[in-house]
Amino acid sequence: MKIEVRYLSKSGNTAKVAESIAKAVNVSAEPITVPVSDDTDLLFLGGATYAFGIDDKMKQYVSGLPQTVKCVAVFTTSAIVKSAFGQIQQALEDRGIKVADRAFYCRGEFRVMHKGRPNSDDLKKAGEFAKTVI
Ligand SMILES: Cc1cc2nc3c(=O)[nH]c(=O)nc-3n(C[C@H](O)[C@H](O)[C@H](O)COP(=O)(O)O)c2cc1C
């Protein structure tokens, strides 16, 4: 089973989650600037909420994702709003790309909010999530 992990992370929170997921499934986590291979069975794709939505670069990434990717499992972080998952899911489904039923979400530090998140417990849960998906 070919597994890949990609993320978009402006301040490092989603990147930490990506690293945990990648470690749990024995692959490397890469930013979305690194293309996935056409024979990807499962892509773990991570993003965050910025100004109530997902970043344009994430939208562009999903638009260009090869439709040969068989399934995408989404993980997201945010300070408050949990809608990034739904937005990434919708963008994937609009392209006819299957989205895994299970997704992972945790809080991410933002200014004075949620200091230290994702914390070690969040990262442990992210690794467990990844193992459950595969
Ligand atoms: C420019 C900016 C805008 C943000 N806007 C929101 C927002 O509208 N709603 C929210 O819940 N969190 C918001 N956040 C918090 C981020 O979603 C949170 O810190 C997330 O973990 C960042 O992930 P990253 O470190 O991988 O970039 C914002 C953060 C930044 C830097």
The ligand as an ORCA input file, in Angstrom:
! r2SCAN-3c Opt
* xyz 0 1
  C      -3.168     34.251      9.628
  C      -3.923     33.311     10.533
  C      -5.308     33.322     10.520
  C      -6.031     32.447     11.354
  N      -7.387     32.452     11.320
  C      -8.079     31.541     12.071
  C      -9.509     31.484     12.022
  O     -10.173     32.224     11.298
  N     -10.138     30.579     12.797
  C      -9.474     29.700     13.622
  O     -10.097     28.887     14.276
  N      -8.100     29.743     13.682
  C      -7.410     30.627     12.936
  N      -6.044     30.668     12.982
  C      -5.349     29.735     13.875
  C      -4.795     28.560     13.086
  O      -5.821     27.842     12.426
  C      -4.071     27.607     14.042
  O      -3.068     28.298     14.740
  C      -3.491     26.460     13.233
  O      -3.050     25.454     14.123
  C      -2.347     26.939     12.361
  O      -1.776     25.859     11.733
  P      -0.296     25.939     11.161
  O       0.615     26.243     12.336
  O      -0.062     24.574     10.619
  O      -0.269     27.001     10.145
  C      -5.321     31.545     12.191
  C      -3.926     31.552     12.182
  C      -3.225     32.403     11.359
  C      -1.716     32.369     11.374
*
